Amino acid sequence: MSPFVFNTSASIIFGTGEAAKIGTLTKARLGTKILFVTDKGVIKAGLAESALASLKDAGCEIAIFDEVVADPPEDIVLRCAAMAAGKDGVIGFGGGSSMDVAKLAALLAKSGETLAAIYGVGLAKGPRLPLMLVPTTAGTGSEVTPISIVTTGTNEKKGVVSPVILPDIALLDPDLTLGLPPLVTAATGIDAMVHAIEAYASKSANNNPVSKILAREALRLMGAHLLTAVRDGTNKEARGAMLLGAMLAGQAFANSPVAAVHALAYPLGGHYHIPHGLSNALVLPEVLRFNAPDAAHLYAEIAVDAFPELAEIGTQARAAAFADRLHRLAQECGLPTKLRDNGVTRESLPMLADDAMKQTRLLVNNPRALTYDDALMIYEKAW
């Protein structure tokens, strides 16, 4: 067995109603002067009300930063970090963008590092402020990953990757996901499935048996419950299974990194502001088909976790059926499945391929080497 490293959040708390008890936990573990990082949609939907009330009841002094947007740009991160100065701790409450911003705010406010200097792997050294992350979507797994993604001024996405930004506490409350709209549920759910798929097949030297086990369990949970969660958002069993599955997938890819699906998805978010989960879903089937010559045996292994009915067919056929079945799942969830249906012009495909090739941090993990021509071909087939 090859040597490997596996890191995750120090403490994971899972259960319905846990967000309403956050005050006592925060006071004991983070302190009393708290920056609460979220977005206006979460505030407007009332998702944070019970948590904020609990914090106030515990005697916490709360400053709310609710300016987070999808694909957060550098200026949002820097404004949030400035607001975190002098605080005892930071809570990130919302989707992946809110949690990513909270990670960096906690880091920059304490360490004095500059954002430009920590893009890349292992460059952020810390220290950071105490940090708790509370997801309101079942998708990114950011609450258990050492990764934060930022959109630069040129529409390019860059990542800060360091175990320093793993939170002290990940608090998962399925009740917070009950009001998630069907299309958001679908896109974030498939995003989490992509995390598990890419982690399992990653060419990373740190691909490890722990990540593989977590990825398979994540696919089992999400394959069985995604459609139910999309069609009946009040189903607590499905919501809990999706939230847990997304977290397990996050733990998997945090240690066995993702690859070409994400590399090709990032330019779609940067240039067209397509939500990250949907961007992944749009290119996923074609990337799997491209990778099949080198990864069919891996895809065949995990296909049966997400779709047990595929167990009856052979390895090569099963890998092909896996890509087809994922495409159909997106359709069944009501997601658009072509780039052109999301405003992407055919003329922009070479530019997108150029940008995808800049994601060397991700492409190095792909099970099959991918060139500019390959990236362009994948975009054309997805268009």
PEZIRA-V940601 format. One record per backbone hydrogen bond with DSSP energy under -1.0 kcal/mol. CO is the residue of the C=O (numbers start at 1). NH is the residue of the N-H. If there is no record, write none. Layout:
CO & NH
CO & NH
This chain:
11 & 170
13 & 172
15 & 18
18 & 21
19 & 22
22 & 26
23 & 27
24 & 28
25 & 29
26 & 30
26 & 31
32 & 61
33 & 88
33 & 89
34 & 63
35 & 91
36 & 65
37 & 93
38 & 68
39 & 43
40 & 44
41 & 45
42 & 47
43 & 46
46 & 49
48 & 52
49 & 53
50 & 54
51 & 55
52 & 56
53 & 57
54 & 58
55 & 60
56 & 59
61 & 34
63 & 36
65 & 38
72 & 151
73 & 77
74 & 78
75 & 79
76 & 80
77 & 81
78 & 82
79 & 83
80 & 84
84 & 87
89 & 35
90 & 132
91 & 37
92 & 134
94 & 136
95 & 99
96 & 100
97 & 101
98 & 102
99 & 103
100 & 104
101 & 105
102 & 106
103 & 107
104 & 108
105 & 109
106 & 129
107 & 111
108 & 112
115 & 118
120 & 161
130 & 90
131 & 168
131 & 169
132 & 92
133 & 171
134 & 94
141 & 144
142 & 145
146 & 162
148 & 160
150 & 158
151 & 74
152 & 155
156 & 152
158 & 150
159 & 120
160 & 148
161 & 122
162 & 165
163 & 166
167 & 10
169 & 133
170 & 13
172 & 15
173 & 176
174 & 177
175 & 178
177 & 180
181 & 185
182 & 186
183 & 187
184 & 188
185 & 189
186 & 190
187 & 191
188 & 192
189 & 193
190 & 194
191 & 195
192 & 196
193 & 197
194 & 198
195 & 199
196 & 200
197 & 201
204 & 207
208 & 212
209 & 213
210 & 214
211 & 215
212 & 216
213 & 217
214 & 218
215 & 219
216 & 220
217 & 221
218 & 222
219 & 223
220 & 224
221 & 225
222 & 226
225 & 229
226 & 230
227 & 231
228 & 232
232 & 235
235 & 239
236 & 240
237 & 241
238 & 242
239 & 243
240 & 244
241 & 245
242 & 246
243 & 247
244 & 248
245 & 249
246 & 250
247 & 251
248 & 252
249 & 253
250 & 254
252 & 256
259 & 263
260 & 264
261 & 265
262 & 266
265 & 269
266 & 270
267 & 271
268 & 272
268 & 274
269 & 273
275 & 279
276 & 280
277 & 281
278 & 282
279 & 283
280 & 284
283 & 287
284 & 288
285 & 289
286 & 290
287 & 291
288 & 292
291 & 294
291 & 295
292 & 296
295 & 299
296 & 300
297 & 301
298 & 302
299 & 303
302 & 306
303 & 307
307 & 310
308 & 311
310 & 313
314 & 318
315 & 319
316 & 320
317 & 321
318 & 322
319 & 323
320 & 324
321 & 325
322 & 326
323 & 327
324 & 328
325 & 329
326 & 330
327 & 331
328 & 332
329 & 333
330 & 335
331 & 334
339 & 342
339 & 344
340 & 343
346 & 349
348 & 352
349 & 353
350 & 354
351 & 355
352 & 356
353 & 357
355 & 358
356 & 359
358 & 360
359 & 362
359 & 363
360 & 364
362 & 365
363 & 366
365 & 203
371 & 375
372 & 376
373 & 377
374 & 378
375 & 379
376 & 380
377 & 381
378 & 382
379 & 383
382 & 339
